[in-house]
Amino acid sequence: MLMAVYGAIVSIASLLDLGVKYLGPLLADTNKQVLEIHESVFRQELEMRSLGEQMK
């Protein structure tokens, strides 16, 4: 019984380790893309505001 619990814990830990190895870079890349999109939207808003100020 104890060995089965230990085996389950070890297998879950190894799956989590694989998840971190493979999903970590993927999530980091996704976060980077989201930040780049936010940055470009922010720059466009600034450009629109400056154009609006120039037209006044």
MOPAC internal coordinates of N, CA, C and O (Angstrom, degrees):
PM7 1SCF
backbone

  N    0.0000 0     0.00 0     0.00 0    0    0    0
  C    1.4615 1     0.00 0     0.00 0    1    0    0
  C    1.5260 1   110.69 1     0.00 0    2    1    0
  O    1.2310 1   121.52 1   132.43 1    3    2    1
  N    1.3219 1   114.70 1   -47.57 1    3    2    1
  C    1.4653 1   119.02 1  -179.07 1    5    3    2
  C    1.5260 1   111.08 1   -65.25 1    6    5    3
  O    1.2310 1   120.63 1   142.75 1    7    6    5
  N    1.3263 1   116.39 1   -37.25 1    7    6    5
  C    1.4664 1   119.76 1   179.11 1    9    7    6
  C    1.5272 1   111.05 1   -66.47 1   10    9    7
  O    1.2310 1   120.11 1   144.81 1   11   10    9
  N    1.3259 1   117.39 1   -35.19 1   11   10    9
  C    1.4659 1   120.28 1   178.89 1   13   11   10
  C    1.5265 1   110.32 1   -66.28 1   14   13   11
  O    1.2310 1   120.72 1   137.88 1   15   14   13
  N    1.3289 1   116.24 1   -42.12 1   15   14   13
  C    1.4681 1   120.17 1   178.17 1   17   15   14
  C    1.5246 1   109.67 1   -64.19 1   18   17   15
  O    1.2310 1   120.80 1   136.20 1   19   18   17
  N    1.3331 1   116.08 1   -43.80 1   19   18   17
  C    1.4633 1   120.29 1   178.85 1   21   19   18
  C    1.5318 1   110.74 1   -61.63 1   22   21   19
  O    1.2310 1   120.37 1   137.24 1   23   22   21
  N    1.3254 1   116.89 1   -42.76 1   23   22   21
  C    1.4672 1   121.00 1   178.60 1   25   23   22
  C    1.5138 1   111.61 1   -62.81 1   26   25   23
  O    1.2310 1   120.57 1   140.17 1   27   26   25
  N    1.3288 1   116.51 1   -39.83 1   27   26   25
  C    1.4653 1   119.96 1   178.83 1   29   27   26
  C    1.5229 1   110.64 1   -65.27 1   30   29   27
  O    1.2310 1   120.76 1   137.98 1   31   30   29
  N    1.3312 1   116.15 1   -42.02 1   31   30   29
  C    1.4722 1   119.80 1   179.83 1   33   31   30
  C    1.5207 1   110.38 1   -63.91 1   34   33   31
  O    1.2310 1   120.16 1   137.08 1   35   34   33
  N    1.3305 1   117.31 1   -42.92 1   35   34   33
  C    1.4638 1   121.01 1   179.98 1   37   35   34
  C    1.5279 1   110.61 1   -64.76 1   38   37   35
  O    1.2310 1   120.19 1   138.59 1   39   38   37
  N    1.3330 1   117.25 1   -41.41 1   39   38   37
  C    1.4680 1   118.95 1  -179.03 1   41   39   38
  C    1.5265 1   111.00 1   -68.46 1   42   41   39
  O    1.2310 1   120.04 1   141.57 1   43   42   41
  N    1.3311 1   117.52 1   -38.43 1   43   42   41
  C    1.4700 1   120.01 1   176.89 1   45   43   42
  C    1.5215 1   110.13 1   -64.37 1   46   45   43
  O    1.2310 1   120.56 1   138.14 1   47   46   45
  N    1.3352 1   116.53 1   -41.86 1   47   46   45
  C    1.4608 1   119.74 1   179.40 1   49   47   46
  C    1.5267 1   111.07 1   -63.40 1   50   49   47
  O    1.2310 1   120.15 1   140.50 1   51   50   49
  N    1.3321 1   117.32 1   -39.50 1   51   50   49
  C    1.4660 1   118.99 1  -179.92 1   53   51   50
  C    1.5276 1   110.63 1   -69.50 1   54   53   51
  O    1.2310 1   119.99 1   144.10 1   55   54   53
  N    1.3415 1   117.63 1   -35.90 1   55   54   53
  C    1.4646 1   119.94 1   176.14 1   57   55   54
  C    1.5214 1   110.86 1   -65.11 1   58   57   55
  O    1.2310 1   120.48 1   139.00 1   59   58   57
  N    1.3283 1   116.69 1   -41.00 1   59   58   57
  C    1.4639 1   119.60 1   178.14 1   61   59   58
  C    1.5236 1   110.57 1   -63.77 1   62   61   59
  O    1.2310 1   120.58 1   141.36 1   63   62   61
  N    1.3274 1   116.49 1   -38.64 1   63   62   61
  C    1.4596 1   120.38 1   178.36 1   65   63   62
  C    1.5220 1   110.56 1   -62.97 1   66   65   63
  O    1.2310 1   120.27 1   136.53 1   67   66   65
  N    1.3272 1   117.09 1   -43.47 1   67   66   65
  C    1.4667 1   120.25 1   177.16 1   69   67   66
  C    1.5245 1   110.40 1   -63.44 1   70   69   67
  O    1.2310 1   120.56 1   139.66 1   71   70   69
  N    1.3321 1   116.53 1   -40.34 1   71   70   69
  C    1.4588 1   120.09 1   178.92 1   73   71   70
  C    1.5109 1   111.51 1   -60.84 1   74   73   71
  O    1.2310 1   120.70 1   137.70 1   75   74   73
  N    1.3223 1   116.27 1   -42.30 1   75   74   73
  C    1.4656 1   119.82 1   179.50 1   77   75   74
  C    1.5216 1   110.52 1   -66.31 1   78   77   75
  O    1.2310 1   120.40 1   139.59 1   79   78   77
  N    1.3273 1   116.84 1   -40.41 1   79   78   77
  C    1.4684 1   120.17 1  -178.89 1   81   79   78
  C    1.5220 1   111.86 1   -64.04 1   82   81   79
  O    1.2310 1   120.53 1   138.73 1   83   82   81
  N    1.3378 1   116.59 1   -41.27 1   83   82   81
  C    1.4627 1   119.35 1  -173.75 1   85   83   82
  C    1.5199 1   113.28 1   -95.03 1   86   85   83
  O    1.2310 1   120.14 1   144.28 1   87   86   85
  N    1.3255 1   117.33 1   -35.72 1   87   86   85
  C    1.4647 1   119.49 1  -177.96 1   89   87   86
  C    1.5230 1   112.04 1   -84.31 1   90   89   87
  O    1.2310 1   120.11 1   152.96 1   91   90   89
  N    1.3203 1   117.40 1   -27.04 1   91   90   89
  C    1.4599 1   120.31 1  -179.08 1   93   91   90
  C    1.5209 1   112.80 1   -56.11 1   94   93   91
  O    1.2310 1   119.30 1   123.45 1   95   94   93
  N    1.3369 1   118.95 1   -56.55 1   95   94   93
  C    1.4724 1   119.90 1   178.80 1   97   95   94
  C    1.5240 1   112.95 1   -62.20 1   98   97   95
  O    1.2310 1   120.50 1   145.08 1   99   98   97
  N    1.3374 1   116.64 1   -34.92 1   99   98   97
  C    1.4624 1   119.89 1   179.37 1  101   99   98
  C    1.5223 1   110.55 1   -64.69 1  102  101   99
  O    1.2310 1   120.72 1   134.88 1  103  102  101
  N    1.3294 1   116.24 1   -45.12 1  103  102  101
  C    1.4667 1   119.95 1   179.00 1  105  103  102
  C    1.5210 1   110.83 1   -66.71 1  106  105  103
  O    1.2310 1   120.22 1   141.80 1  107  106  105
  N    1.3226 1   117.19 1   -38.20 1  107  106  105
  C    1.4606 1   119.94 1   178.93 1  109  107  106
  C    1.5232 1   110.08 1   -63.64 1  110  109  107
  O    1.2310 1   120.25 1   139.42 1  111  110  109
  N    1.3308 1   117.13 1   -40.58 1  111  110  109
  C    1.4619 1   121.17 1   178.83 1  113  111  110
  C    1.5230 1   110.41 1   -65.35 1  114  113  111
  O    1.2310 1   120.31 1   139.13 1  115  114  113
  N    1.3317 1   117.02 1   -40.87 1  115  114  113
  C    1.4637 1   120.76 1   178.76 1  117  115  114
  C    1.5208 1   110.35 1   -63.86 1  118  117  115
  O    1.2310 1   120.33 1   136.06 1  119  118  117
  N    1.3302 1   116.97 1   -43.94 1  119  118  117
  C    1.4650 1   120.19 1   178.32 1  121  119  118
  C    1.5175 1   110.89 1   -61.25 1  122  121  119
  O    1.2310 1   120.37 1   140.99 1  123  122  121
  N    1.3278 1   116.90 1   -39.01 1  123  122  121
  C    1.4637 1   121.21 1   179.26 1  125  123  122
  C    1.5266 1   110.21 1   -63.32 1  126  125  123
  O    1.2310 1   120.38 1   137.33 1  127  126  125
  N    1.3285 1   116.88 1   -42.67 1  127  126  125
  C    1.4640 1   120.49 1   179.12 1  129  127  126
  C    1.5227 1   111.02 1   -64.50 1  130  129  127
  O    1.2310 1   120.26 1   138.79 1  131  130  129
  N    1.3355 1   117.12 1   -41.21 1  131  130  129
  C    1.4662 1   120.46 1   178.96 1  133  131  130
  C    1.5214 1   110.12 1   -63.33 1  134  133  131
  O    1.2310 1   120.23 1   137.86 1  135  134  133
  N    1.3260 1   117.16 1   -42.14 1  135  134  133
  C    1.4616 1   120.19 1   178.78 1  137  135  134
  C    1.5222 1   111.24 1   -64.06 1  138  137  135
  O    1.2310 1   120.25 1   141.01 1  139  138  137
  N    1.3313 1   117.12 1   -38.99 1  139  138  137
  C    1.4651 1   120.08 1   178.32 1  141  139  138
  C    1.5242 1   110.86 1   -64.71 1  142  141  139
  O    1.2310 1   120.13 1   141.28 1  143  142  141
  N    1.3306 1   117.37 1   -38.72 1  143  142  141
  C    1.4687 1   120.37 1   178.13 1  145  143  142
  C    1.5203 1   109.96 1   -64.93 1  146  145  143
  O    1.2310 1   120.18 1   135.06 1  147  146  145
  N    1.3313 1   117.25 1   -44.94 1  147  146  145
  C    1.4650 1   120.24 1   178.82 1  149  147  146
  C    1.5234 1   110.95 1   -60.65 1  150  149  147
  O    1.2310 1   121.00 1   139.41 1  151  150  149
  N    1.3295 1   115.69 1   -40.59 1  151  150  149
  C    1.4615 1   120.01 1  -179.50 1  153  151  150
  C    1.5264 1   110.96 1   -64.01 1  154  153  151
  O    1.2310 1   120.18 1   137.61 1  155  154  153
  N    1.3238 1   117.26 1   -42.39 1  155  154  153
  C    1.4670 1   119.50 1  -179.26 1  157  155  154
  C    1.5245 1   110.85 1   -68.22 1  158  157  155
  O    1.2310 1   119.91 1   141.97 1  159  158  157
  N    1.3345 1   117.77 1   -38.03 1  159  158  157
  C    1.4703 1   120.37 1   177.24 1  161  159  158
  C    1.5202 1   109.79 1   -64.13 1  162  161  159
  O    1.2310 1   120.21 1   137.95 1  163  162  161
  N    1.3243 1   117.20 1   -42.05 1  163  162  161
  C    1.4612 1   121.31 1   179.34 1  165  163  162
  C    1.5298 1   110.53 1   -62.37 1  166  165  163
  O    1.2310 1   120.45 1   137.66 1  167  166  165
  N    1.3260 1   116.75 1   -42.34 1  167  166  165
  C    1.4713 1   119.96 1   178.18 1  169  167  166
  C    1.5214 1   111.24 1   -63.44 1  170  169  167
  O    1.2310 1   120.29 1   139.58 1  171  170  169
  N    1.3286 1   117.04 1   -40.42 1  171  170  169
  C    1.4650 1   120.09 1   178.53 1  173  171  170
  C    1.5220 1   110.88 1   -64.01 1  174  173  171
  O    1.2310 1   120.25 1   140.47 1  175  174  173
  N    1.3355 1   117.13 1   -39.53 1  175  174  173
  C    1.4621 1   120.00 1   177.73 1  177  175  174
  C    1.5225 1   110.61 1   -63.14 1  178  177  175
  O    1.2310 1   120.61 1   138.55 1  179  178  177
  N    1.3282 1   116.43 1   -41.45 1  179  178  177
  C    1.4645 1   119.56 1   178.55 1  181  179  178
  C    1.5251 1   111.08 1   -63.63 1  182  181  179
  O    1.2310 1   120.40 1   138.88 1  183  182  181
  N    1.3294 1   116.85 1   -41.12 1  183  182  181
  C    1.4629 1   120.37 1   178.70 1  185  183  182
  C    1.5250 1   110.89 1   -63.64 1  186  185  183
  O    1.2310 1   120.26 1   138.46 1  187  186  185
  N    1.3313 1   117.11 1   -41.54 1  187  186  185
  C    1.4655 1   120.64 1   179.29 1  189  187  186
  C    1.5287 1   110.65 1   -64.79 1  190  189  187
  O    1.2310 1   120.44 1   140.17 1  191  190  189
  N    1.3245 1   116.76 1   -39.83 1  191  190  189
  C    1.4664 1   119.79 1   178.60 1  193  191  190
  C    1.5198 1   110.87 1   -64.86 1  194  193  191
  O    1.2310 1   120.64 1   137.55 1  195  194  193
  N    1.3360 1   116.38 1   -42.45 1  195  194  193
  C    1.4625 1   118.56 1  -179.04 1  197  195  194
  C    1.5232 1   110.40 1   -67.37 1  198  197  195
  O    1.2310 1   120.07 1   143.73 1  199  198  197
  N    1.3316 1   117.47 1   -36.27 1  199  198  197
  C    1.4664 1   120.05 1   175.74 1  201  199  198
  C    1.5254 1   110.42 1   -64.89 1  202  201  199
  O    1.2310 1   120.61 1   139.97 1  203  202  201
  N    1.3208 1   116.43 1   -40.03 1  203  202  201
  C    1.4630 1   120.32 1   177.80 1  205  203  202
  C    1.5146 1   111.69 1   -63.09 1  206  205  203
  O    1.2310 1   120.59 1   140.50 1  207  206  205
  N    1.3184 1   116.48 1   -39.50 1  207  206  205
  C    1.4700 1   120.21 1   178.37 1  209  207  206
  C    1.5273 1   110.58 1   -67.12 1  210  209  207
  O    1.2310 1   120.13 1   142.69 1  211  210  209
  N    1.3242 1   117.35 1   -37.31 1  211  210  209
  C    1.4628 1   120.67 1  -179.64 1  213  211  210
  C    1.5248 1   111.08 1   -68.08 1  214  213  211
  O    1.2310 1   120.13 1   149.09 1  215  214  213
  N    1.3321 1   117.36 1   -30.91 1  215  214  213
  C    1.4604 1   120.55 1  -177.64 1  217  215  214
  C    1.5285 1   112.24 1   -77.20 1  218  217  215
  O    1.2310 1   119.89 1   161.95 1  219  218  217
  N    1.3194 1   117.81 1   -18.05 1  219  218  217
  C    1.4757 1   120.44 1  -178.74 1  221  219  218
  C    1.5098 1   112.23 1   -69.70 1  222  221  219
  O    1.2310 1   120.10 1   180.00 1  223  222  221

